[in-house]
Amino acid sequence: MPVIDAHVHLYPPELNRDPAGWAARAGEVHWAQLCTRSRRDGRPVQGFPSVEQLLRDMDAAGVARTVLLGWYWEKPETCAWHNRFYAACVREHPDRLAAFAALHPAAGREATLAEVRRARDEGLIGLGELSPHSSGHGIDDPVFRDVLALAAELRLPVNFHVTDPASKSYPGRVETPLADFARLAREFPRTTFILSHLGGLLPLVDPSGVSWPNLFYDTAAVPLLYPPEVLRRMLDAVDAEKVLFGSDYPLILFPREETGPGFTRFLAQVSEAKLTAAERTALLGGNFERLLRSLP
C-alpha cells in the first residue's frame, strides 16, 4: 500500500520569500505567531518549501501522495488566494497531490458557499484545516454551520485543528474545547470530520466518541505532542480504520535531530511502533483511501 500523508501545508512563492512580511501585509497575525516564530535555541519551527522541494522530500521518504491542507486564516480573501494556489498544484501534479480548501464565514453566506463549490469544482476534495475558535467565529456561526451542511451534501470531509486541553502553552495557542467537536459530530451526522493532532486525544477523554461513525483522527505533529506509544493507545481506543497518517509537514517534528522538514523520521517512528502489519498498512494510507472511496 502506498504511503499517503493526509496533513501537509504548502504556501505560494510570495509568502515563502518573506513569511513575516507577507503576514503583516495580509493581516494574518495568528498565522505569523504560529508559523514564523523560532524556538528557544533560535531555530525556526518550520520550513517554507516550494512545490518542487515537497515532491523531492516525498520521493526521499517513499511518500506516494500528500493532501495539502489550507489554513484557518483570519481573512476570507486569504482563503480564496490559498485555494487558487492549491488548485494549480493539483492540476500540475494530480498523481501526487490532493488538496482541501480554506474558508472563512466572514465573507457572508453566498460568497462562502460559492467558494466551497468553486474549490470543489477545481478539484479540491475537502475543507480544512479549519479552526473556528482560532478564526474568531466559533461553532455556532450560522454561515459556518451552513458550510458543514453543504460539506455533507457535496461529500467533502472537513478537517479541524484540535488543541489538546492538557498541552503546554506556546505563542498563538488557542483553546479548542473537545466538547465542541463532539457536539458537531452529533449535530451533523452526515458530515465526515477529521480531527487533527489525534483530536486532542478526544477518544481517550470521552469514550462515547468511539462509536461516532463520522469522526476520524490524523497524526499531525504527534512527535512534538506525545510519546511514541500514543499510537498504540489510540488504536486500542478507536476502530483502527479511523486513524490517518498525517505529518504536519513542513513543521519540524524532531527539532533535536532535524534541521529542516521531512517525512523520513516520523515514518520510521511509525514503523517502530507496536502495531501489527495490517494496522501499519491501514494507518499509512489504507484508511485514507477507504475514506475517499466512501465519499463519491
Rosetta blueprint (number, residue, H / E / L):
1 M L
2 P L
3 V E
4 I E
5 D E
6 A E
7 H E
8 V E
9 H L
10 L L
11 Y L
12 P L
13 P H
14 E H
15 L H
16 N H
17 R H
18 D L
19 P H
20 A H
21 G H
22 W H
23 A H
24 A H
25 R H
26 A H
27 G L
28 E L
29 V H
30 H H
31 W H
32 A H
33 Q H
34 L H
35 C H
36 T L
37 R L
38 S E
39 R L
40 R L
41 D L
42 G L
43 R L
44 P E
45 V L
46 Q E
47 G L
48 F L
49 P L
50 S L
51 V H
52 E H
53 Q H
54 L H
55 L H
56 R H
57 D H
58 M H
59 D H
60 A H
61 A H
62 G L
63 V E
64 A E
65 R E
66 T E
67 V E
68 L E
69 L L
70 G L
71 W L
72 Y L
73 W L
74 E L
75 K L
76 P H
77 E H
78 T H
79 C H
80 A H
81 W H
82 H H
83 N H
84 R H
85 F H
86 Y H
87 A H
88 A H
89 C H
90 V H
91 R H
92 E H
93 H L
94 P L
95 D L
96 R L
97 L E
98 A E
99 A E
100 F E
101 A E
102 A L
103 L L
104 H L
105 P H
106 A H
107 A H
108 G L
109 R H
110 E H
111 A H
112 T H
113 L H
114 A H
115 E H
116 V H
117 R H
118 R H
119 A H
120 R H
121 D H
122 E L
123 G L
124 L L
125 I L
126 G E
127 L E
128 G E
129 E E
130 L E
131 S L
132 P H
133 H H
134 S H
135 S H
136 G L
137 H L
138 G L
139 I L
140 D L
141 D L
142 P H
143 V H
144 F H
145 R H
146 D H
147 V H
148 L H
149 A H
150 L H
151 A H
152 A H
153 E H
154 L H
155 R L
156 L L
157 P L
158 V E
159 N E
160 F E
161 H L
162 V L
163 T L
164 D L
165 P L
166 A L
167 S L
168 K L
169 S L
170 Y L
171 P L
172 G L
173 R L
174 V L
175 E L
176 T L
177 P L
178 L H
179 A H
180 D H
181 F H
182 A H
183 R H
184 L H
185 A H
186 R H
187 E H
188 F L
189 P L
190 R L
191 T L
192 T L
193 F E
194 I E
195 L E
196 S L
197 H H
198 L H
199 G H
200 G H
201 L H
202 L H
203 P H
204 L H
205 V H
206 D L
207 P H
208 S H
209 G H
210 V H
211 S H
212 W L
213 P L
214 N L
215 L E
216 F E
217 Y E
218 D E
219 T L
220 A L
221 A L
222 V H
223 P H
224 L H
225 L H
226 Y L
227 P L
228 P L
229 E L
230 V H
231 L H
232 R H
233 R H
234 M H
235 L H
236 D H
237 A H
238 V L
239 D L
240 A H
241 E H
242 K H
243 V E
244 L E
245 F L
246 G L
247 S L
248 D L
249 Y E
250 P L
251 L E
252 I L
253 L L
254 F L
255 P L
256 R L
257 E L
258 E L
259 T L
260 G L
261 P L
262 G L
263 F L
264 T H
265 R H
266 F H
267 L H
268 A H
269 Q H
270 V H
271 S H
272 E H
273 A L
274 K L
275 L L
276 T L
277 A H
278 A H
279 E H
280 R H
281 T H
282 A H
283 L H
284 L H
285 G H
286 G H
287 N H
288 F H
289 E H
290 R H
291 L H
292 L H
293 R H
294 S L
295 L L
296 P L
